[in-house]
Amino acid sequence: MTSIARRALTIVRQGADTAECRAVGHAAMLLDLSCKTVAVEQLADYAAALRSGAALPVGSVEFVRAAMDVAGVREPDWSHYPKQLDWMLRREVRLSTAGRVLGRFFVKPVKTKLWNGFVFDTMGDPDLLDQHDREQYDAFMAVDPDEPVWTSEPTRFLCEWRHYVCRGKFMGSTRYDPDGAEDAPLPDLTDIDEALRCMVEVCGPEITCALDVGVIEGGETALVEATDGWAIGLYSGALKSTQYLDVLATRWEQIIGTAGADGGAPC
């Protein structure tokens, strides 16, 4: 485990009803660490501990973002489509604003998790969307027209895999798309290794993140997105609970500046 997890670390957990929080609770039990269930409104009680690294926030993006506010640390800059991985996109991704999206595009916010990416169609009927896409549609329509967004042509992925990275090394991976065919081709490991090499070259050897990759029609391995290490969930079969805690603890150390790394470096 990281040094932060070897200390008398208190895990400030949003709840116990998600795979992530259950896994971290299990890891805390194995490592004899304190694990407390805390509401967002109670985070202020842990401000000093969060700021010093004596407490680690675990929960939703909104929960960890609130912990950053309480700790007085800046949310790191991050790009879901790093320039160094342009070669792996296999599609054109453009930077735009919410109010300028006209037509049928896959739309994703630049800011982490304002909403999930979805296919927006100017001429489509929102009442015909499924529950997930309707929720994303409503969130998209509610943002300021000047909110930065990524747009791209809708792309069909035959499979999608998440690869967890901690300190520049792969920790584990798993397939997470629920509807893909069981016999879908596997992503090219050579491309995935090259993607990590590119990330390390630009972001440094301590890079802690998730690389989501998949295979598109035509057989090419393509980047779905890269996600900062504080904002990743845990998919079944990817990591041991202690490994997942290691990823979260490492990234929190970097963000608060106790790991000797620039947690705010844009990647």
N, C-alpha and C positions, 0 to 999 in steps of 0.2 A: 504493500500500500504506500501511498505518498506520505510525506512527513506530516501533513495535516491530519491524516487519518490515524497516524500513530500517536498523536497527542490526545489529550482528554477532550476530543472533539464532541460537540453537541450537534446532532443532526436535527434541524428545524424542518419538520416534515408537514406538508400541507394536509395530508390525510393518509388513509391506509386503503383507499378504494381504487387505486390504480396499480398497474403492474410495476411502474417505476417506484412508487412509494412502498409497495410491499417488498420489493427487492432490496431497497435501501434499509428498510426495517430489519429484514433478515440478515443483511450484511452487518448492521449495527450489533445485532445479537451475537453473531459469530465473533466479532472483534471487540466485544464488550464496550461498546460506545453508547453514549446517551442518545436516545431518540425521542423527541417530543413532537406531539401533534399540535400545530399552532395555526390559528386563523390569521389571515392577512392583517387584521386589526391589531394583532398581538406582536407583530414583527418588531415594532418599536422597542419592545422590552429586550430585544436581542441586538440592538443597534451596535453596541460596542463589541460584542462577540462576533457579529458578522463582519464588522470592519477590520478586526484583528485576525480573522481566520479561525477563531475558536468555535465558530458555528458555521454550518453549511446548510444553505436553503435547498430544499428539494420539493418540487411540485410543478405546477403548470408554468408556462411562460410568464403569465401575468403575476404569479406568486413570486418567482425568482426576480422578475423585473422590479416588483415592489420591494424586495429585499435589497436590491441594488440602491434604490432610492433611499431606503432607511439607512443603509451603510454609507451613503454619500459617495458612491463610486459611479463612474460613467459607464453606461452600457457600451460594450466594445463595438466599433465599426465592423461590419461584416457584409460580404456579398455572397448571395446564394449562387452566383455565377461568376466565380473568380476569373479575372482576365487570363491568368496562367492556365486555365482549363478551357479556354475558348475552343481549342481543337477537339475537345471531347463532347461539345454540345450537340454536334451533328444537325443543328438547326439554328436559325437566326433568332437571337434574343435581343430585343431592343429596350432601351430605357425610355419611358414615357411618363405621362401623368394620367390620373384616373379620368379626368374630364376629356381627354383626347383619344380615348379608346373607342374607335368606331369600326364595326365589323365583327367578325368572329375570331377571337383570339383566346389563347390561354393567358390568364392574367394572374400575376403574383405580386404581392406587396414587396417593396424594397426593405421596409422595416420588418424585422422578424415577427412573424405570426400575427400581423394585424388581422389577417384571415388566411385560410389555406388557398393554394392556387386552384383555379377552376376555369372552365371554358365559358367565357362571356360572349353572348351574341346580341348585338344591338337590336336586331330584328326579331329575336326570339321571344317567346312568351314565358315569363318567369313562373307562371302558374303551372307550367308543364315540367318544371325542374323537380328532381328528387329532393328529399329533405336536406341532404348534405349540400348540394349545389345551391339550393334556395337560401340556405343560411349564409353561404359564401357570397351569393348575389346581393343579399340584403346588407351584408357588412361592406361590400364593395361600394354599393350605392350610397352608403351613409358617410363615406370619407370625403374629405375636402377634395374638390376637383383638381387641386394642385398637388395632391399626394403622389409621390413618385411610385411608379409601378414598372414591373417587367412585363413585356408582352412577347408572345411567340406564336407561330402557327401551331394549332393543336397537333400533338404527336402521339402516336399509339406505341406504348411500351409493351412488349410481350412478357416482360418480367421486370421486377424492381428489387434491388438488394441494398441493404444498408451495411456499410463497412464502418466500424467504430475505430477511431484513431486516438491514441493517447501518447503524448510526447513523441509524436512523429512515427509511431509504430502502430501497425494494425493489431487490434485486440480481439476482434471477432466479427462475424458477419452473419446475416440471415436474410432470407427472402421475406418480403413483407406485403407484396401486392396480393389482395384476397381473391381476385377473380381471374388471374392468369392461368393459362393451361399448364398442367403438371409437366408436360414434355417441352416446355419453352427452353430455348437454348440458354446456356450459362454465359454470363458476361466474360469477356476476355481478361484473364488475370494479368496479362502483360500490360494492357491498357490501364488497369486499376493501379498496378505498381507504379507506372509512369505518372499517373495522376497524383499519387502521394508524393513522388519525388519532386514534382513541380510545386506542390503545396509547401513542402519542406524548404525548397530552394528560396521561395519568396517569403514565406511566413516564419521560417526558422524551425529548428529541430524540436521545439517544444509544442508544435501545433497540436491542438486537441479539438477534435471535431468529428463529424460524421460525413461520409461521402456516400450519397445515394446514387447508384448507377443501375442501368438496365440495358436490355437489348431491344432495339427498335426494329420495325419491319424493314427487312433488308439485311438484318443480321449484325449490324454494327453495335458495338458497346457505346453507350452515350451517358453523359452525366444527367441525372435528374436534377440534383441540386447538392450544394455543400451547406452544412448547417453547423453553426458554432456549438462548441461543446457544452455550453450551459443550457442550450435550448433543445436538447435531443431527448427523445423518449427511449424506452427499452422494448425492443421487439423480442418475442419468445425465441429462445434457443440461441441468441446471439452471444451473450456474456453470462458469466457467473455473477451473482449478486455483488460479490466483493470487487470484481472487475468494474462493474458499472459504477459503484461508489468511487472507485479509483479515478475514473474518467471525470465524474462530477467534481470530486475534491480537487483534482489537478487544475481543472479549468477555473474553479472559484479562487484558488490560490493565485492563479495568473491574473484574474480580473482585479483582485484587491491588491495585487502587487507584492505579495509575500513570497513568490516563487522565483524572483529574479528574472522574470520575463515581462515583456510589455504586453499586458493583456488587452490593451486598446489598439494594437496594431491592426490596420485594416487588411483583410485577406479576401 
